[in-house]
């Protein structure tokens, strides 16, 4: 059989049946799947864009990709590293003076004023690897004083972009101590939001304008951005979340009254809206070691660094709910390091989005898979629709 073989048509039918089951059972109104391998691309749009409407799901439907934003913003940061505007191991205080003279909690459950000085400054590498010492505190709500303070300041990671302007957001961040010493522990999310502010200040333009100029326009990603213009609102799917008290699905964000109409904060941690085809182009650029078509965005060595595990064994164990024993973290994205399922090929990289999306690139299989749904995740552990998508994607390989 040819090495250029992609997918088995019969087995793609199995994927369609499994994915369609989620729509037929009423778990989600619709979804779009995309699998690409050796130049063969298969897209399947199933169901509707909302429960109460009859707008069918299409290939160009817009989704809130949430944390799938993180790899994009990391790639943008590395563009500035290659141009020596930013340096991986240099303090970020030149552009982010709010992060100077940090104090660090003596212990995570201690009072906010029981601190010690930070042993060193926060670097760009810390932001990209989520080892800056600040981020999501994975514990029941209100467990620790720092958790309550993060929530009260409007800085808690969540499914919506922050409602504060970037300078105010940074000011509030600067009023709180770090949870860990810089470089010591992995803490999810906040590093990417800070990174977005850093890129805006270092480039002298809004984060969206910088991303458009340096990534989206060169790659032809015409439907990716932090806001949805009026003329595209009819393509924006409605997103849903489970109401904890009742277990019922309720609207998280609509298409006509969306929080993505004109957000105050362009969230590098989770604010982008995109399509399967736009995200495929970004993944193919990384699969091409920084090059897509005739356009080179990053160097080969940069992409190899970004997609290599950067964490110590202890740091991964501390974040076991995210990595278990098969993954690590590169620069702005997850990296598989051990095969324990059909799909966790060593070297495979990408990430999931908390509002119901998943996108990974697998160099060993010369493959990209993207799933777009609009049902919010309920925990850091991927929902069954994610694992079923990846299972059926990999069982569909023709060789």
BALOBA-1460 file (C-alpha; in Angstrom, 3 decimals):
// residues 399
<rec num="1" residu="x" x="0.000" y="0.000" z="0.000"/>
<rec num="2" residu="x" x="1.231" y="3.512" z="-0.797"/>
<rec num="3" residu="x" x="2.901" y="5.532" z="1.942"/>
<rec num="4" residu="x" x="0.689" y="8.414" z="0.814"/>
<rec num="5" residu="x" x="-2.480" y="6.619" z="1.878"/>
<rec num="6" residu="x" x="-4.781" y="8.623" z="4.132"/>
<rec num="7" residu="x" x="-7.991" y="7.160" z="5.539"/>
<rec num="8" residu="x" x="-10.239" y="4.165" z="5.039"/>
<rec num="9" residu="x" x="-13.572" y="5.320" z="3.588"/>
<rec num="10" residu="x" x="-15.431" y="2.566" z="5.417"/>
<rec num="11" residu="x" x="-13.844" y="3.474" z="8.736"/>
<rec num="12" residu="x" x="-14.542" y="7.185" z="8.247"/>
<rec num="13" residu="x" x="-18.170" y="6.051" z="8.049"/>
<rec num="14" residu="x" x="-17.751" y="4.589" z="11.526"/>
<rec num="15" residu="x" x="-16.438" y="7.954" z="12.754"/>
<rec num="16" residu="x" x="-19.489" y="9.682" z="11.272"/>
<rec num="17" residu="x" x="-21.853" y="7.247" z="13.005"/>
<rec num="18" residu="x" x="-20.211" y="7.711" z="16.403"/>
<rec num="19" residu="x" x="-20.069" y="11.499" z="16.126"/>
<rec num="20" residu="x" x="-23.635" y="11.738" z="14.801"/>
<rec num="21" residu="x" x="-24.745" y="9.745" z="17.845"/>
<rec num="22" residu="x" x="-23.892" y="12.673" z="20.117"/>
<rec num="23" residu="x" x="-26.205" y="14.905" z="18.088"/>
<rec num="24" residu="x" x="-28.992" y="12.307" z="17.871"/>
<rec num="25" residu="x" x="-28.890" y="11.766" z="21.647"/>
<rec num="26" residu="x" x="-29.230" y="15.512" z="22.229"/>
<rec num="27" residu="x" x="-25.881" y="15.925" z="23.987"/>
<rec num="28" residu="x" x="-24.872" y="18.668" z="21.523"/>
<rec num="29" residu="x" x="-26.790" y="20.380" z="18.717"/>
<rec num="30" residu="x" x="-23.996" y="19.869" z="16.193"/>
<rec num="31" residu="x" x="-20.287" y="19.528" z="15.516"/>
<rec num="32" residu="x" x="-17.662" y="19.655" z="12.780"/>
<rec num="33" residu="x" x="-14.814" y="17.158" z="12.440"/>
<rec num="34" residu="x" x="-11.742" y="17.490" z="10.260"/>
<rec num="35" residu="x" x="-9.041" y="14.914" z="9.677"/>
<rec num="36" residu="x" x="-6.066" y="15.537" z="7.375"/>
<rec num="37" residu="x" x="-3.373" y="13.031" z="6.457"/>
<rec num="38" residu="x" x="-0.808" y="12.943" z="3.663"/>
<rec num="39" residu="x" x="-2.719" y="15.658" z="1.808"/>
<rec num="40" residu="x" x="-6.123" y="13.981" z="2.107"/>
<rec num="41" residu="x" x="-8.645" y="16.140" z="4.025"/>
<rec num="42" residu="x" x="-12.037" y="14.908" z="5.231"/>
<rec num="43" residu="x" x="-14.555" y="17.301" z="6.830"/>
<rec num="44" residu="x" x="-17.894" y="16.259" z="8.325"/>
<rec num="45" residu="x" x="-20.456" y="18.841" z="9.524"/>
<rec num="46" residu="x" x="-23.292" y="17.273" z="11.554"/>
<rec num="47" residu="x" x="-26.433" y="18.760" z="13.115"/>
<rec num="48" residu="x" x="-27.313" y="22.388" z="13.777"/>
<rec num="49" residu="x" x="-25.580" y="25.438" z="15.221"/>
<rec num="50" residu="x" x="-28.072" y="25.641" z="18.111"/>
<rec num="51" residu="x" x="-30.731" y="23.487" z="19.758"/>
<rec num="52" residu="x" x="-33.641" y="25.830" z="19.121"/>
<rec num="53" residu="x" x="-32.834" y="26.808" z="15.524"/>
<rec num="54" residu="x" x="-32.602" y="25.112" z="12.159"/>
<rec num="55" residu="x" x="-29.320" y="26.659" z="10.961"/>
<rec num="56" residu="x" x="-27.316" y="23.643" z="9.810"/>
<rec num="57" residu="x" x="-23.731" y="23.149" z="10.893"/>
<rec num="58" residu="x" x="-21.350" y="23.945" z="8.040"/>
<rec num="59" residu="x" x="-17.658" y="23.646" z="7.269"/>
<rec num="60" residu="x" x="-17.228" y="27.422" z="7.794"/>
<rec num="61" residu="x" x="-19.227" y="27.637" z="11.065"/>
<rec num="62" residu="x" x="-17.417" y="29.776" z="13.631"/>
<rec num="63" residu="x" x="-16.513" y="28.321" z="17.030"/>
<rec num="64" residu="x" x="-15.026" y="29.791" z="20.195"/>
<rec num="65" residu="x" x="-11.801" y="27.788" z="20.259"/>
<rec num="66" residu="x" x="-10.932" y="28.767" z="23.852"/>
<rec num="67" residu="x" x="-7.564" y="27.287" z="24.908"/>
<rec num="68" residu="x" x="-6.704" y="26.242" z="21.358"/>
<rec num="69" residu="x" x="-5.755" y="29.951" z="21.257"/>
<rec num="70" residu="x" x="-2.695" y="29.200" z="23.397"/>
<rec num="71" residu="x" x="-0.511" y="27.540" z="20.709"/>
<rec num="72" residu="x" x="-1.270" y="30.396" z="18.288"/>
<rec num="73" residu="x" x="-0.161" y="33.077" z="20.740"/>
<rec num="74" residu="x" x="2.936" y="31.033" z="21.618"/>
<rec num="75" residu="x" x="3.856" y="30.867" z="17.917"/>
<rec num="76" residu="x" x="3.417" y="34.647" z="17.665"/>
<rec num="77" residu="x" x="5.740" y="35.133" z="20.633"/>
<rec num="78" residu="x" x="8.398" y="33.007" z="18.979"/>
<rec num="79" residu="x" x="8.259" y="35.241" z="15.895"/>
<rec num="80" residu="x" x="9.471" y="38.081" z="18.127"/>
<rec num="81" residu="x" x="12.079" y="35.804" z="19.707"/>
<rec num="82" residu="x" x="13.482" y="35.012" z="16.261"/>
<rec num="83" residu="x" x="13.661" y="38.766" z="15.563"/>
<rec num="84" residu="x" x="15.406" y="39.343" z="18.942"/>
<rec num="85" residu="x" x="12.664" y="41.744" z="20.050"/>
<rec num="86" residu="x" x="12.024" y="39.284" z="22.904"/>
<rec num="87" residu="x" x="14.387" y="36.738" z="24.442"/>
<rec num="88" residu="x" x="13.338" y="33.499" z="26.112"/>
<rec num="89" residu="x" x="15.380" y="33.911" z="29.291"/>
<rec num="90" residu="x" x="15.184" y="37.680" z="29.669"/>
<rec num="91" residu="x" x="12.944" y="39.287" z="32.280"/>
<rec num="92" residu="x" x="9.609" y="40.481" z="30.870"/>
<rec num="93" residu="x" x="9.637" y="43.522" z="33.184"/>
<rec num="94" residu="x" x="10.824" y="45.833" z="30.390"/>
<rec num="95" residu="x" x="7.351" y="45.561" z="28.821"/>
<rec num="96" residu="x" x="5.471" y="44.373" z="31.891"/>
<rec num="97" residu="x" x="6.704" y="46.515" z="34.808"/>
<rec num="98" residu="x" x="3.712" y="45.269" z="36.826"/>
<rec num="99" residu="x" x="5.570" y="41.970" z="37.243"/>
<rec num="100" residu="x" x="8.642" y="43.522" z="38.890"/>
<rec num="101" residu="x" x="9.509" y="42.857" z="42.548"/>
<rec num="102" residu="x" x="7.189" y="39.905" z="42.966"/>
<rec num="103" residu="x" x="6.316" y="38.447" z="46.350"/>
<rec num="104" residu="x" x="5.581" y="34.725" z="46.671"/>
<rec num="105" residu="x" x="3.244" y="32.974" z="49.101"/>
<rec num="106" residu="x" x="5.086" y="31.019" z="51.744"/>
<rec num="107" residu="x" x="2.494" y="28.271" z="51.267"/>
<rec num="108" residu="x" x="-0.518" y="27.980" z="48.999"/>
<rec num="109" residu="x" x="-3.062" y="27.875" z="51.832"/>
<rec num="110" residu="x" x="-1.498" y="30.766" z="53.744"/>
<rec num="111" residu="x" x="-2.710" y="34.353" z="54.169"/>
<rec num="112" residu="x" x="-1.957" y="36.739" z="51.296"/>
<rec num="113" residu="x" x="0.530" y="38.757" z="53.355"/>
<rec num="114" residu="x" x="2.622" y="35.754" z="54.410"/>
<rec num="115" residu="x" x="5.135" y="36.008" z="51.565"/>
<rec num="116" residu="x" x="8.813" y="35.891" z="50.684"/>
<rec num="117" residu="x" x="10.590" y="37.745" z="47.843"/>
<rec num="118" residu="x" x="10.723" y="36.057" z="44.445"/>
<rec num="119" residu="x" x="14.124" y="34.465" z="43.890"/>
<rec num="120" residu="x" x="14.290" y="35.815" z="40.341"/>
<rec num="121" residu="x" x="12.327" y="37.720" z="37.698"/>
<rec num="122" residu="x" x="9.667" y="36.159" z="35.485"/>
<rec num="123" residu="x" x="10.928" y="35.395" z="31.977"/>
<rec num="124" residu="x" x="9.260" y="34.804" z="28.623"/>
<rec num="125" residu="x" x="10.131" y="31.124" z="28.942"/>
<rec num="126" residu="x" x="8.182" y="31.066" z="32.230"/>
<rec num="127" residu="x" x="5.105" y="32.491" z="30.501"/>
<rec num="128" residu="x" x="5.319" y="29.988" z="27.618"/>
<rec num="129" residu="x" x="5.866" y="26.960" z="29.870"/>
<rec num="130" residu="x" x="3.333" y="28.122" z="32.517"/>
<rec num="131" residu="x" x="6.025" y="28.170" z="35.181"/>
<rec num="132" residu="x" x="5.704" y="31.846" z="36.123"/>
<rec num="133" residu="x" x="4.257" y="30.908" z="39.524"/>
<rec num="134" residu="x" x="0.675" y="32.041" z="38.896"/>
<rec num="135" residu="x" x="-2.363" y="30.473" z="37.258"/>
<rec num="136" residu="x" x="-5.400" y="28.313" z="37.860"/>
<rec num="137" residu="x" x="-5.502" y="26.861" z="41.375"/>
<rec num="138" residu="x" x="-6.862" y="23.343" z="40.906"/>
<rec num="139" residu="x" x="-8.878" y="22.852" z="44.097"/>
<rec num="140" residu="x" x="-12.546" y="23.155" z="45.115"/>
<rec num="141" residu="x" x="-13.687" y="26.819" z="44.865"/>
<rec num="142" residu="x" x="-12.783" y="28.913" z="47.892"/>
<rec num="143" residu="x" x="-10.277" y="26.381" z="49.269"/>
<rec num="144" residu="x" x="-7.484" y="28.939" z="49.721"/>
<rec num="145" residu="x" x="-7.280" y="32.708" z="50.344"/>
<rec num="146" residu="x" x="-5.341" y="33.199" z="47.080"/>
<rec num="147" residu="x" x="-8.145" y="31.461" z="45.159"/>
<rec num="148" residu="x" x="-10.732" y="33.819" z="46.627"/>
<rec num="149" residu="x" x="-8.527" y="36.831" z="45.873"/>
<rec num="150" residu="x" x="-7.995" y="35.765" z="42.240"/>
<rec num="151" residu="x" x="-11.757" y="35.375" z="41.835"/>
<rec num="152" residu="x" x="-12.537" y="38.706" z="43.513"/>
<rec num="153" residu="x" x="-10.019" y="40.520" z="41.287"/>
<rec num="154" residu="x" x="-11.663" y="39.179" z="38.108"/>
<rec num="155" residu="x" x="-8.556" y="37.190" z="37.200"/>
<rec num="156" residu="x" x="-9.872" y="33.633" z="37.538"/>
<rec num="157" residu="x" x="-9.493" y="31.524" z="34.383"/>
<rec num="158" residu="x" x="-12.846" y="30.735" z="32.806"/>
<rec num="159" residu="x" x="-14.760" y="30.206" z="29.581"/>
<rec num="160" residu="x" x="-15.218" y="33.933" z="28.859"/>
<rec num="161" residu="x" x="-12.654" y="36.622" z="27.996"/>
<rec num="162" residu="x" x="-11.849" y="38.901" z="30.973"/>
<rec num="163" residu="x" x="-14.093" y="41.954" z="31.156"/>
<rec num="164" residu="x" x="-11.196" y="44.257" z="32.125"/>
<rec num="165" residu="x" x="-9.005" y="46.257" z="29.756"/>
<rec num="166" residu="x" x="-5.428" y="44.850" z="29.584"/>
<rec num="167" residu="x" x="-3.757" y="47.582" z="31.661"/>
<rec num="168" residu="x" x="-6.345" y="47.261" z="34.443"/>
<rec num="169" residu="x" x="-6.064" y="43.479" z="34.285"/>
<rec num="170" residu="x" x="-2.281" y="43.694" z="34.703"/>
<rec num="171" residu="x" x="-2.663" y="46.210" z="37.540"/>
<rec num="172" residu="x" x="-4.909" y="43.832" z="39.467"/>
<rec num="173" residu="x" x="-2.565" y="40.933" z="38.760"/>
<rec num="174" residu="x" x="0.315" y="42.928" z="40.213"/>
<rec num="175" residu="x" x="-1.592" y="43.400" z="43.478"/>
<rec num="176" residu="x" x="-1.524" y="39.663" z="44.227"/>
<rec num="177" residu="x" x="1.418" y="37.482" z="45.295"/>
<rec num="178" residu="x" x="2.682" y="34.604" z="43.182"/>
<rec num="179" residu="x" x="1.632" y="31.136" z="44.314"/>
<rec num="180" residu="x" x="5.023" y="29.536" z="43.554"/>
<rec num="181" residu="x" x="8.538" y="30.739" z="42.849"/>
<rec num="182" residu="x" x="9.158" y="31.469" z="39.130"/>
<rec num="183" residu="x" x="10.331" y="28.324" z="37.345"/>
<rec num="184" residu="x" x="9.255" y="25.867" z="40.019"/>
<rec num="185" residu="x" x="5.733" y="24.657" z="39.257"/>
<rec num="186" residu="x" x="3.341" y="24.398" z="36.305"/>
<rec num="187" residu="x" x="0.112" y="26.389" z="36.708"/>
<rec num="188" residu="x" x="-2.443" y="26.470" z="33.932"/>
<rec num="189" residu="x" x="-3.662" y="29.308" z="31.738"/>
<rec num="190" residu="x" x="-2.693" y="32.748" z="33.080"/>
<rec num="191" residu="x" x="0.732" y="32.756" z="31.425"/>
<rec num="192" residu="x" x="-0.950" y="32.907" z="27.997"/>
<rec num="193" residu="x" x="-3.123" y="35.892" z="28.944"/>
<rec num="194" residu="x" x="-0.042" y="37.733" z="30.231"/>
<rec num="195" residu="x" x="1.774" y="36.706" z="27.048"/>
<rec num="196" residu="x" x="-0.929" y="38.376" z="24.972"/>
<rec num="197" residu="x" x="-0.430" y="41.668" z="26.821"/>
<rec num="198" residu="x" x="3.343" y="41.326" z="26.385"/>
<rec num="199" residu="x" x="3.002" y="40.826" z="22.624"/>
<rec num="200" residu="x" x="0.736" y="43.859" z="22.323"/>
<rec num="201" residu="x" x="3.155" y="46.096" z="24.192"/>
<rec num="202" residu="x" x="6.293" y="44.732" z="22.512"/>
<rec num="203" residu="x" x="4.781" y="45.147" z="19.031"/>
<rec num="204" residu="x" x="3.088" y="48.492" z="19.717"/>
<rec num="205" residu="x" x="-0.276" y="47.278" z="18.394"/>
<rec num="206" residu="x" x="-3.300" y="45.368" z="19.652"/>
<rec num="207" residu="x" x="-2.824" y="41.627" z="20.012"/>
<rec num="208" residu="x" x="-5.346" y="40.940" z="17.246"/>
<rec num="209" residu="x" x="-3.635" y="43.337" z="14.848"/>
<rec num="210" residu="x" x="-0.258" y="41.751" z="15.573"/>
<rec num="211" residu="x" x="-1.615" y="38.234" z="15.051"/>
<rec num="212" residu="x" x="-3.311" y="39.272" z="11.804"/>
<rec num="213" residu="x" x="-0.196" y="40.944" z="10.465"/>
<rec num="214" residu="x" x="2.286" y="38.228" z="11.391"/>
<rec num="215" residu="x" x="0.217" y="35.011" z="11.313"/>
<rec num="216" residu="x" x="-3.361" y="35.161" z="10.067"/>
<rec num="217" residu="x" x="-2.883" y="37.197" z="6.877"/>
<rec num="218" residu="x" x="0.327" y="35.416" z="5.726"/>
<rec num="219" residu="x" x="-1.343" y="32.037" z="6.330"/>
<rec num="220" residu="x" x="-4.730" y="33.024" z="4.897"/>
<rec num="221" residu="x" x="-6.608" y="32.510" z="8.200"/>
<rec num="222" residu="x" x="-9.418" y="34.858" z="7.220"/>
<rec num="223" residu="x" x="-11.969" y="33.794" z="9.865"/>
<rec num="224" residu="x" x="-9.824" y="33.857" z="13.016"/>
<rec num="225" residu="x" x="-9.965" y="36.736" z="15.499"/>
<rec num="226" residu="x" x="-10.953" y="37.884" z="18.979"/>
<rec num="227" residu="x" x="-14.271" y="39.342" z="17.851"/>
<rec num="228" residu="x" x="-16.961" y="38.383" z="15.371"/>
<rec num="229" residu="x" x="-17.982" y="41.199" z="13.001"/>
<rec num="230" residu="x" x="-21.684" y="41.762" z="12.391"/>
<rec num="231" residu="x" x="-21.579" y="40.271" z="8.885"/>
<rec num="232" residu="x" x="-20.269" y="36.950" z="10.258"/>
<rec num="233" residu="x" x="-22.592" y="36.575" z="13.277"/>
<rec num="234" residu="x" x="-24.927" y="34.257" z="11.346"/>
<rec num="235" residu="x" x="-22.018" y="31.784" z="11.143"/>
<rec num="236" residu="x" x="-21.280" y="31.824" z="14.896"/>
<rec num="237" residu="x" x="-22.550" y="28.733" z="16.708"/>
<rec num="238" residu="x" x="-24.335" y="29.054" z="20.051"/>
<rec num="239" residu="x" x="-22.350" y="27.553" z="22.921"/>
<rec num="240" residu="x" x="-23.825" y="25.633" z="25.840"/>
<rec num="241" residu="x" x="-22.879" y="24.708" z="29.380"/>
<rec num="242" residu="x" x="-24.278" y="22.337" z="32.004"/>
<rec num="243" residu="x" x="-26.063" y="24.049" z="34.890"/>
<rec num="244" residu="x" x="-24.459" y="22.393" z="37.951"/>
<rec num="245" residu="x" x="-27.587" y="22.612" z="40.094"/>
<rec num="246" residu="x" x="-29.903" y="20.818" z="37.649"/>
<rec num="247" residu="x" x="-27.630" y="19.128" z="35.103"/>
<rec num="248" residu="x" x="-29.547" y="20.761" z="32.250"/>
<rec num="249" residu="x" x="-27.873" y="22.308" z="29.219"/>
<rec num="250" residu="x" x="-28.246" y="26.091" z="29.104"/>
<rec num="251" residu="x" x="-26.916" y="28.737" z="26.726"/>
<rec num="252" residu="x" x="-23.425" y="29.941" z="27.608"/>
<rec num="253" residu="x" x="-23.078" y="32.402" z="24.735"/>
<rec num="254" residu="x" x="-25.417" y="33.168" z="21.854"/>
<rec num="255" residu="x" x="-24.689" y="34.343" z="18.335"/>
<rec num="256" residu="x" x="-26.741" y="37.570" z="18.373"/>
<rec num="257" residu="x" x="-25.790" y="38.748" z="21.891"/>
<rec num="258" residu="x" x="-22.295" y="37.261" z="22.016"/>
<rec num="259" residu="x" x="-19.539" y="38.278" z="24.422"/>
<rec num="260" residu="x" x="-17.345" y="38.005" z="21.327"/>
<rec num="261" residu="x" x="-19.021" y="41.024" z="19.683"/>
<rec num="262" residu="x" x="-16.421" y="43.449" z="21.047"/>
<rec num="263" residu="x" x="-14.446" y="42.037" z="24.013"/>
<rec num="264" residu="x" x="-12.553" y="44.440" z="26.276"/>
<rec num="265" residu="x" x="-9.654" y="41.972" z="26.637"/>
<rec num="266" residu="x" x="-8.108" y="40.051" z="23.754"/>
<rec num="267" residu="x" x="-7.358" y="36.872" z="25.671"/>
<rec num="268" residu="x" x="-4.196" y="35.065" z="24.609"/>
<rec num="269" residu="x" x="-5.297" y="32.242" z="26.877"/>
<rec num="270" residu="x" x="-8.635" y="31.558" z="25.251"/>
<rec num="271" residu="x" x="-10.234" y="34.379" z="23.298"/>
<rec num="272" residu="x" x="-10.081" y="33.394" z="19.628"/>
<rec num="273" residu="x" x="-12.931" y="32.388" z="17.348"/>
<rec num="274" residu="x" x="-12.040" y="30.276" z="14.309"/>
<rec num="275" residu="x" x="-13.082" y="27.581" z="11.817"/>
<rec num="276" residu="x" x="-11.782" y="24.072" z="11.182"/>
<rec num="277" residu="x" x="-10.100" y="25.184" z="7.947"/>
<rec num="278" residu="x" x="-8.347" y="28.169" z="9.520"/>
<rec num="279" residu="x" x="-7.065" y="26.054" z="12.381"/>
<rec num="280" residu="x" x="-5.936" y="23.368" z="9.941"/>
<rec num="281" residu="x" x="-3.698" y="25.907" z="8.208"/>
<rec num="282" residu="x" x="-2.075" y="26.817" z="11.523"/>
<rec num="283" residu="x" x="-1.529" y="23.118" z="12.319"/>
<rec num="284" residu="x" x="-0.093" y="22.460" z="8.853"/>
<rec num="285" residu="x" x="2.353" y="25.333" z="9.369"/>
<rec num="286" residu="x" x="3.611" y="23.611" z="12.532"/>
<rec num="287" residu="x" x="3.608" y="20.218" z="10.790"/>
<rec num="288" residu="x" x="5.692" y="21.873" z="8.052"/>
<rec num="289" residu="x" x="8.256" y="22.940" z="10.690"/>
<rec num="290" residu="x" x="7.223" y="26.595" z="10.433"/>
<rec num="291" residu="x" x="6.372" y="26.673" z="6.732"/>
<rec num="292" residu="x" x="3.044" y="26.537" z="4.891"/>
<rec num="293" residu="x" x="3.081" y="26.594" z="1.102"/>
<rec num="294" residu="x" x="5.584" y="29.256" z="0.096"/>
<rec num="295" residu="x" x="5.214" y="31.106" z="3.418"/>
<rec num="296" residu="x" x="7.707" y="30.551" z="6.240"/>
<rec num="297" residu="x" x="6.457" y="31.861" z="9.583"/>
<rec num="298" residu="x" x="8.937" y="30.223" z="11.962"/>
<rec num="299" residu="x" x="12.208" y="28.319" z="11.693"/>
<rec num="300" residu="x" x="12.402" y="24.551" z="11.970"/>
<rec num="301" residu="x" x="14.400" y="24.775" z="15.185"/>
<rec num="302" residu="x" x="11.781" y="27.035" z="16.781"/>
<rec num="303" residu="x" x="8.935" y="24.607" z="16.044"/>
<rec num="304" residu="x" x="11.020" y="21.707" z="17.361"/>
<rec num="305" residu="x" x="11.567" y="23.631" z="20.604"/>
<rec num="306" residu="x" x="7.881" y="24.560" z="20.908"/>
<rec num="307" residu="x" x="6.777" y="20.958" z="20.458"/>
<rec num="308" residu="x" x="9.314" y="19.392" z="22.866"/>
<rec num="309" residu="x" x="8.367" y="18.593" z="26.459"/>
<rec num="310" residu="x" x="9.810" y="21.286" z="28.736"/>
<rec num="311" residu="x" x="8.676" y="20.051" z="32.150"/>
<rec num="312" residu="x" x="10.408" y="18.038" z="34.841"/>
<rec num="313" residu="x" x="8.872" y="14.783" z="36.010"/>
<rec num="314" residu="x" x="7.881" y="16.419" z="39.313"/>
<rec num="315" residu="x" x="6.145" y="19.316" z="37.544"/>
<rec num="316" residu="x" x="4.107" y="16.865" z="35.455"/>
<rec num="317" residu="x" x="3.178" y="14.846" z="38.541"/>
<rec num="318" residu="x" x="1.961" y="18.025" z="40.267"/>
<rec num="319" residu="x" x="-0.360" y="18.615" z="37.277"/>
<rec num="320" residu="x" x="-1.371" y="14.977" z="36.884"/>
<rec num="321" residu="x" x="-5.008" y="15.791" z="36.047"/>
<rec num="322" residu="x" x="-3.768" y="17.501" z="32.853"/>
<rec num="323" residu="x" x="-0.943" y="15.177" z="31.814"/>
<rec num="324" residu="x" x="-1.503" y="11.819" z="33.558"/>
<rec num="325" residu="x" x="1.530" y="9.719" z="32.606"/>
<rec num="326" residu="x" x="1.475" y="10.179" z="28.838"/>
<rec num="327" residu="x" x="1.960" y="13.923" z="28.178"/>
<rec num="328" residu="x" x="3.985" y="17.016" z="28.959"/>
<rec num="329" residu="x" x="4.044" y="20.686" z="27.992"/>
<rec num="330" residu="x" x="6.114" y="22.463" z="25.366"/>
<rec num="331" residu="x" x="5.809" y="26.193" z="24.642"/>
<rec num="332" residu="x" x="2.107" y="27.003" z="24.755"/>
<rec num="333" residu="x" x="0.844" y="23.499" z="24.018"/>
<rec num="334" residu="x" x="0.640" y="19.921" z="25.219"/>
<rec num="335" residu="x" x="3.000" y="17.241" z="23.917"/>
<rec num="336" residu="x" x="2.435" y="13.464" z="24.017"/>
<rec num="337" residu="x" x="5.459" y="11.592" z="25.342"/>
<rec num="338" residu="x" x="4.170" y="8.037" z="25.695"/>
<rec num="339" residu="x" x="1.649" y="5.922" z="23.809"/>
<rec num="340" residu="x" x="-1.120" y="4.690" z="26.098"/>
<rec num="341" residu="x" x="-4.074" y="4.989" z="23.700"/>
<rec num="342" residu="x" x="-4.812" y="4.784" z="19.987"/>
<rec num="343" residu="x" x="-3.931" y="8.425" z="19.527"/>
<rec num="344" residu="x" x="-1.255" y="9.504" z="22.008"/>
<rec num="345" residu="x" x="1.655" y="9.055" z="19.614"/>
<rec num="346" residu="x" x="4.956" y="10.320" z="21.085"/>
<rec num="347" residu="x" x="5.623" y="13.722" z="19.529"/>
<rec num="348" residu="x" x="1.950" y="14.523" z="18.864"/>
<rec num="349" residu="x" x="1.156" y="18.067" z="20.000"/>
<rec num="350" residu="x" x="-1.761" y="20.456" z="20.395"/>
<rec num="351" residu="x" x="-4.433" y="21.235" z="22.972"/>
<rec num="352" residu="x" x="-8.128" y="21.223" z="23.832"/>
<rec num="353" residu="x" x="-10.484" y="24.182" z="24.205"/>
<rec num="354" residu="x" x="-12.738" y="24.331" z="27.264"/>
<rec num="355" residu="x" x="-15.789" y="25.426" z="25.248"/>
<rec num="356" residu="x" x="-15.729" y="22.100" z="23.397"/>
<rec num="357" residu="x" x="-12.893" y="21.954" z="20.864"/>
<rec num="358" residu="x" x="-9.780" y="19.824" z="20.292"/>
<rec num="359" residu="x" x="-6.914" y="20.147" z="17.819"/>
<rec num="360" residu="x" x="-3.706" y="18.112" z="17.539"/>
<rec num="361" residu="x" x="-0.937" y="17.547" z="15.013"/>
<rec num="362" residu="x" x="0.833" y="14.184" z="14.711"/>
<rec num="363" residu="x" x="4.143" y="14.336" z="12.798"/>
<rec num="364" residu="x" x="4.687" y="10.559" z="13.036"/>
<rec num="365" residu="x" x="1.415" y="9.929" z="11.167"/>
<rec num="366" residu="x" x="1.671" y="13.116" z="9.054"/>
<rec num="367" residu="x" x="-1.797" y="13.890" z="10.383"/>
<rec num="368" residu="x" x="-3.955" y="16.679" z="11.836"/>
<rec num="369" residu="x" x="-7.259" y="16.199" z="13.643"/>
<rec num="370" residu="x" x="-9.681" y="18.971" z="14.677"/>
<rec num="371" residu="x" x="-12.990" y="18.636" z="16.500"/>
<rec num="372" residu="x" x="-15.288" y="21.639" z="16.966"/>
<rec num="373" residu="x" x="-18.327" y="21.331" z="19.237"/>
<rec num="374" residu="x" x="-20.077" y="23.977" z="21.302"/>
<rec num="375" residu="x" x="-20.585" y="22.185" z="24.612"/>
<rec num="376" residu="x" x="-18.371" y="23.364" z="27.425"/>
<rec num="377" residu="x" x="-16.070" y="20.895" z="29.176"/>
<rec num="378" residu="x" x="-16.987" y="20.161" z="32.805"/>
<rec num="379" residu="x" x="-13.504" y="19.296" z="34.095"/>
<rec num="380" residu="x" x="-9.867" y="19.284" z="32.927"/>
<rec num="381" residu="x" x="-10.402" y="15.665" z="31.886"/>
<rec num="382" residu="x" x="-11.558" y="15.540" z="28.241"/>
<rec num="383" residu="x" x="-15.211" y="14.566" z="27.689"/>
<rec num="384" residu="x" x="-16.201" y="11.335" z="25.966"/>
<rec num="385" residu="x" x="-16.920" y="13.065" z="22.647"/>
<rec num="386" residu="x" x="-13.224" y="14.080" z="22.514"/>
<rec num="387" residu="x" x="-11.892" y="10.580" z="23.195"/>
<rec num="388" residu="x" x="-14.401" y="9.043" z="20.781"/>
<rec num="389" residu="x" x="-13.338" y="11.497" z="18.078"/>
<rec num="390" residu="x" x="-9.668" y="10.659" z="18.509"/>
<rec num="391" residu="x" x="-10.364" y="6.914" z="18.744"/>
<rec num="392" residu="x" x="-12.357" y="6.931" z="15.503"/>
<rec num="393" residu="x" x="-9.868" y="9.238" z="13.772"/>
<rec num="394" residu="x" x="-6.971" y="6.874" z="14.438"/>
<rec num="395" residu="x" x="-8.916" y="3.683" z="13.727"/>
<rec num="396" residu="x" x="-9.692" y="5.215" z="10.315"/>
<rec num="397" residu="x" x="-6.039" y="5.324" z="9.211"/>
<rec num="398" residu="x" x="-5.712" y="3.291" z="6.037"/>
<rec num="399" residu="x" x="-2.207" y="2.035" z="6.858"/>
